[in-house]
């Protein structure tokens, strides 16, 4: 199967085979690719912490229901918005002024973290591995800071569980998110309505014994149920937004 087909057929896996180990040479390939990820202006404003220790994976898996599958993953990658390198550079050359608490600095660091995360997922899929992004990482910011020793102007942005799937899943239909030459808000309104129907039909077919959620209801319900550590993140970054 070629790379494009693998990526298009990728789906989140929440049931991993804990006994199937990733070859060391494949693990090294993932490390090399993540370290080679693009970084805005060569600032290197993100980092990744790879958790392989079984006891630590078990501990993190007990945090919330959405982390329970981590105990069987081969490793869990925590991608961090990390401005500590930039701050060291500022101290070394104080004659250059830069606002490291601005929304621009925040966006650059978060963007770098997501670029690394995406490249990690892509190489993992290419190597025949399964993955699951953990956006709930931002629900457990202080928890991860404490157990992983994260310091300074840095916080966890997103996580990626990596391993071999135990139970196969189904690729969920996606909605268009691409426009050519011009943004089209009217198309978005139309696509959302159509995708509601598509997703309901998908769930009715794949999970007939459960409620078939529409896109709009599922999305708002999901967003309302998460208590993200927004205030903590803003305080770590000392984020300054214009009111």
C-alpha positions as CSV (number, residue, x, y, z in Angstrom):
1,X,0.0,0.0,0.0
2,X,1.4,3.4,-1.0
3,X,1.8,6.3,1.5
4,X,-1.1,8.3,0.2
5,X,-3.5,5.4,0.5
6,X,-2.2,4.7,4.0
7,X,-2.8,8.3,5.1
8,X,-6.3,8.4,3.6
9,X,-7.2,5.1,5.3
10,X,-5.8,6.2,8.7
11,X,-8.2,6.2,11.7
12,X,-7.8,6.7,15.4
13,X,-7.0,3.4,17.3
14,X,-7.9,3.0,21.0
15,X,-7.1,-0.7,21.3
16,X,-3.4,-1.5,21.1
17,X,-1.5,-4.8,21.2
18,X,0.8,-4.3,24.2
19,X,2.8,-7.4,23.4
20,X,3.8,-6.4,19.8
21,X,7.0,-4.4,20.0
22,X,8.2,-1.7,17.6
23,X,11.6,-2.6,16.1
24,X,14.3,-0.3,17.3
25,X,15.2,0.8,13.8
26,X,11.6,1.9,13.2
27,X,11.6,3.8,16.5
28,X,14.8,5.6,15.4
29,X,13.1,6.6,12.1
30,X,10.3,8.2,14.0
31,X,12.8,10.1,16.2
32,X,14.7,11.3,13.1
33,X,11.6,12.5,11.3
34,X,10.2,14.4,14.3
35,X,13.6,16.1,14.9
36,X,13.6,17.0,11.2
37,X,10.2,18.7,11.3
38,X,10.0,22.3,10.0
39,X,10.1,25.0,12.6
40,X,9.1,28.6,12.1
41,X,12.1,30.9,11.5
42,X,14.3,28.1,12.8
43,X,13.3,29.0,16.4
44,X,12.8,25.4,17.5
45,X,9.9,26.5,19.7
46,X,8.5,23.0,20.4
47,X,9.7,19.8,22.0
48,X,8.4,16.2,22.3
49,X,8.6,13.9,25.3
50,X,8.3,10.2,24.4
51,X,7.0,8.1,27.2
52,X,8.1,4.4,26.9
53,X,8.2,3.3,30.5
54,X,5.4,0.8,31.1
55,X,4.7,2.0,34.7
56,X,4.5,5.6,33.6
57,X,2.2,4.7,30.7
58,X,0.0,2.8,33.2
59,X,-0.1,5.8,35.5
60,X,-1.1,8.2,32.8
61,X,-3.7,5.8,31.5
62,X,-5.5,6.0,34.8
63,X,-6.0,9.8,34.6
64,X,-9.3,9.9,32.7
65,X,-11.3,7.5,30.6
66,X,-9.9,9.0,27.4
67,X,-6.4,7.9,28.4
68,X,-7.1,4.3,29.4
69,X,-5.7,2.9,26.1
70,X,-2.3,4.4,26.7
71,X,-1.3,1.5,28.9
72,X,-1.2,-0.8,25.9
73,X,0.5,1.7,23.4
74,X,4.2,1.2,22.7
75,X,4.8,4.8,23.6
76,X,3.0,8.1,24.1
77,X,4.4,11.3,22.5
78,X,3.7,14.5,24.3
79,X,4.2,17.6,22.1
80,X,5.1,20.7,23.9
81,X,4.9,24.4,23.0
82,X,8.3,25.3,24.3
83,X,9.8,28.9,24.2
84,X,12.7,28.1,26.6
85,X,15.2,28.0,23.8
86,X,14.0,31.4,22.5
87,X,14.2,32.8,26.0
88,X,17.8,31.7,26.3
89,X,18.6,33.4,23.0
90,X,16.9,36.6,24.2
91,X,19.1,36.6,27.4
92,X,22.2,36.0,25.4
93,X,21.4,38.9,23.0
94,X,19.2,41.4,25.0
95,X,19.7,44.2,22.5
96,X,17.1,42.5,20.3
97,X,13.6,43.1,21.6
98,X,10.9,40.5,21.1
99,X,7.6,40.0,23.0
100,X,7.6,36.4,24.0
101,X,4.2,36.6,25.6
102,X,2.3,37.7,22.5
103,X,-0.3,35.8,20.6
104,X,2.3,35.6,17.8
105,X,4.8,33.8,20.0
106,X,2.1,31.5,21.3
107,X,0.9,30.7,17.8
108,X,4.4,29.9,16.6
109,X,5.1,27.5,19.4
110,X,1.7,25.7,19.2
111,X,2.1,25.6,15.4
112,X,5.5,24.0,15.7
113,X,4.2,21.4,18.1
114,X,1.4,20.4,15.8
115,X,3.8,20.2,12.8
116,X,6.0,17.8,14.8
117,X,2.9,15.8,15.8
118,X,1.6,15.5,12.3
119,X,5.0,14.4,11.0
120,X,5.2,11.8,13.8
121,X,1.8,10.4,12.8
122,X,2.7,10.3,9.1
123,X,5.9,8.3,9.6
124,X,4.2,6.0,12.1
125,X,1.5,5.3,9.6
126,X,4.1,4.7,6.8
127,X,5.8,2.2,9.1
128,X,2.5,0.2,9.5
129,X,1.8,1.5,13.0
130,X,-1.4,2.8,14.4
131,X,-2.0,6.1,16.2
132,X,-4.4,8.1,18.3
133,X,-4.1,11.9,18.9
134,X,-5.0,12.9,22.4
135,X,-6.3,16.5,22.4
136,X,-7.3,15.9,26.0
137,X,-3.6,16.4,26.8
138,X,-4.7,20.0,27.5
139,X,-7.1,18.8,30.2
140,X,-4.1,17.3,32.1
141,X,-1.6,20.1,31.7
142,X,-0.5,20.4,35.4
143,X,-0.5,16.6,35.8
144,X,1.9,16.2,32.8
145,X,4.0,19.1,33.9
146,X,4.5,17.5,37.3
147,X,5.3,13.9,36.2
148,X,7.4,14.9,33.1
149,X,9.3,17.7,34.8
150,X,8.3,20.4,32.2
151,X,9.7,23.8,33.2
152,X,9.7,27.4,32.1
153,X,7.6,28.8,29.3
154,X,6.4,25.4,28.0
155,X,3.2,23.4,28.2
156,X,1.7,20.2,26.6
157,X,-0.3,20.9,23.4
158,X,-1.3,17.5,22.1
159,X,-0.4,13.8,22.6
160,X,0.0,10.9,20.2
161,X,-0.3,7.3,21.2
162,X,1.6,4.9,18.9
163,X,1.5,1.1,18.7
164,X,0.0,-1.8,16.8
165,X,-3.8,-2.0,16.7
166,X,-5.5,-4.9,18.4
167,X,-8.9,-4.4,17.0
168,X,-9.4,-3.0,13.5
169,X,-11.7,0.1,13.1
170,X,-13.4,2.0,10.3
171,X,-12.4,5.1,8.5
172,X,-14.9,7.8,9.4
173,X,-16.2,10.0,6.5
174,X,-14.8,13.5,6.5
175,X,-16.1,16.9,5.5
176,X,-14.5,19.2,2.9
177,X,-12.0,21.7,4.4
178,X,-10.3,22.8,1.3
179,X,-11.0,25.9,-0.8
180,X,-9.3,27.0,-4.0
181,X,-8.5,30.7,-4.6
182,X,-11.2,32.0,-2.3
183,X,-12.8,31.2,1.1
184,X,-16.4,30.0,0.7
185,X,-18.6,30.5,3.9
186,X,-21.8,29.6,2.0
187,X,-20.3,26.2,1.1
188,X,-19.4,25.6,4.7
189,X,-23.1,26.1,5.7
190,X,-24.2,23.7,3.0
191,X,-21.4,21.1,3.8
192,X,-22.3,21.1,7.5
193,X,-25.9,20.2,6.8
194,X,-24.9,17.5,4.3
195,X,-22.3,16.1,6.7
196,X,-24.9,15.9,9.5
197,X,-26.8,13.4,7.3
198,X,-23.6,11.6,6.2
199,X,-22.4,11.1,9.8
200,X,-25.8,9.9,11.1
201,X,-25.9,7.3,8.3
202,X,-22.4,6.2,9.1
203,X,-23.2,5.7,12.8
204,X,-26.5,3.9,12.1
205,X,-24.5,1.5,9.9
206,X,-21.4,1.0,12.1
207,X,-23.1,1.2,15.6
208,X,-26.8,0.4,15.2
209,X,-27.2,-0.1,18.9
210,X,-26.0,3.4,19.8
211,X,-27.3,6.9,19.2
212,X,-26.4,8.1,15.7
213,X,-24.9,11.6,16.4
214,X,-25.1,14.4,13.8
215,X,-21.9,16.4,13.3
216,X,-23.2,19.6,14.8
217,X,-24.7,18.0,18.0
218,X,-21.7,15.8,18.6
219,X,-19.3,18.6,18.1
220,X,-21.0,21.0,20.5
221,X,-21.6,18.3,23.1
222,X,-18.0,17.3,22.9
223,X,-16.8,20.9,23.3
224,X,-19.1,21.5,26.3
225,X,-17.8,18.4,28.1
226,X,-14.1,19.2,28.3
227,X,-12.7,21.3,31.1
228,X,-9.5,22.4,29.4
229,X,-6.7,24.0,31.5
230,X,-7.0,27.3,29.6
231,X,-6.3,29.6,32.5
232,X,-3.2,27.5,33.5
233,X,-1.9,27.6,29.9
234,X,-2.4,31.4,29.7
235,X,-0.6,31.9,33.0
236,X,2.4,29.7,31.9
237,X,2.7,31.8,28.7
238,X,1.7,35.0,30.5
239,X,-0.3,35.5,27.3
240,X,-1.1,39.1,26.5
241,X,-4.1,39.6,24.3
242,X,-5.5,43.0,23.2
243,X,-9.0,43.6,24.7
